[in-house]
Amino acid sequence: MNSPTLFIALVSFLGLLLSLYIANTKRMSKPLVCPIGGHCDAVTHSDFSTFLGIPLEYLGIAYYGLATLAYLWLGVAMISAPVGLPFWVYIVTVLAFFFSLYLTFIQGFVIRQWCTW
């Protein structure tokens, strides 16, 4: 077992749960309450809440779901990962990290509202 890889799988799973929570809250047309007093509804319903027409929470579900599975495979699989899988998992993770930085910038400097979710 690879402890750092399993930790990343756990964090990815938490990201999946969070994305599911946001998607469900929006689907039920409930206000998304920010635990530290931010304005989550302003952020999650802004013009920046989609990417190429896809709601960001759905992209989060897809990414975090696949990342959870990939990191679990890399951390506990009894068989070797397919050639190149670790490389592509790393590349997609780095791209997701920079996309998250971009979205954080959008919150602070374009929307001028914060959402901790």
N, C-alpha and C positions, 0 to 999 in steps of 0.2 A: 504494500500500500504506500502511496505517495501522499503524505500529509498536506503539503502545500496545494497539490492538485485537488484533493478532496475539500480543502477549505474554499478554493475557488468554485468548486461545484456547489457547495453550500450557499455561498454568496450569490451565485447565479440562480439557485433555486429561490432564494429570497427575492431577487429581482423579478422572477417569474410570478411569484405570489403578488408582488406589488403591482405588476402590470395587469394581472387578472383583476385585482381590486379596483384599479382605476377604470378598466374597461367595463366592469360590472356596474360601478357607480355611475358612469356616464350613460350606460345603456338604460339604467333605471331612472335617468334624469334627476338624480339626487345631487345636492351640492357636495363637492369634494372639500371637506373641511381640513385645513392645514393645522397640524398639531402645534405649531409655534407661531400662529398668527399671520401666516402669509396669505396670498390670494390665489389659491390653487385653481379655482374656477376660471379666473382671468387667464391663467397660463394654459390650462387644459382645453379651453375653448377658443384660444387665439388663432390667428391665421397661421401660426407656426406649429399647430397641434397635429399637422399631417405632413408627410413626406412623400412626394410623388402621388398624392391623393390617398395615401394609406395612413389611417390614424396611428400616431406614435405608440399608443399602448399596444396595438396589434403587432407592430414591429418589435416592441419589447417582449411580448409573449413569444414570438417566433425566435428571437435571438436568445433570450434567457432560457427558453425551453431546450433549444438545440445546444446551447453552451453547457447547461446542466448535464445533458446526456453525454456530450463529448468529454467533458472533464471527468465525469464518473467513469467512462470507458477508459480514459487515459490513467485514471487513478487506481482502479480496482480490477480491470479486466484481466482474466487469466490468459488471454491470447493477445498477441501483439496487435497494435493498432495498424490499420492499413498504412502503407507507405505514403508519407506526405500529410497524414491527418494532423499530427502535432503542429506542423508548419502552418497549415490552413487555419487551425483553431487559433493559433497565436496571431496570425494576420487579421482574422475577423475580430478578435478581442481588441487588438490595437485600434482598428478602425472604429469599433464601437466606443472605445474610450475617447477618441478624438471627436466623435459625433456627440457624445455626452458633454464634452467641454464646449462645443459649439452651442448646444442647446442651453447650457448654463449661461453662456455669454448672451444669448438671445433673451433669456429671462431678465438678466440684470441691466442690459443696456438698450434693448429694443422694446420689450414689453414693460420693463421697469416694475415687475412684480415677481415675487418669489414663491415657489412651491417646493416644499421639502420632500414631497412624495417622489 
